[in-house]
C-alpha cells in the first residue's frame, strides 16, 4: 500500500472529526504539513480560531499527526520535543527510511 498525500490528509481529517464536539471543529493546516519519506505530518487548529483569531478558541497541546506513507497507519506524535525527534523514533521503531 502506498498512500497519497490527499488520502493521508483525508485520513487525518477523519481522525480529528471523530474527536470533535461539532462537525468541522478542527482544520488541518495544509501549508504547515511536513512531507517526509516516512509519511506526512499534519498540524491542525480549531476552525473558530482560524476564522476569528479569538485567543480563547486557540488549541494548545495539539500534537501533530503522522500518517505513514507505506501502511496508512496514523500515529499521534507528541509535543514535548521537536517533530524530527518523533520522526526519528518512528524510523527506529519500524526500520523505515
Secondary structure, 3 states (H helix, E strand, C coil): CCCCHHHHHHHHHHHHHHHCCCCCCEEECHHHCEEECCEEEECEEEHHHHHHCCHHHCCCCCCCEEEECCCCCEEECCCCCCHHHHHHHHHHHHCCC
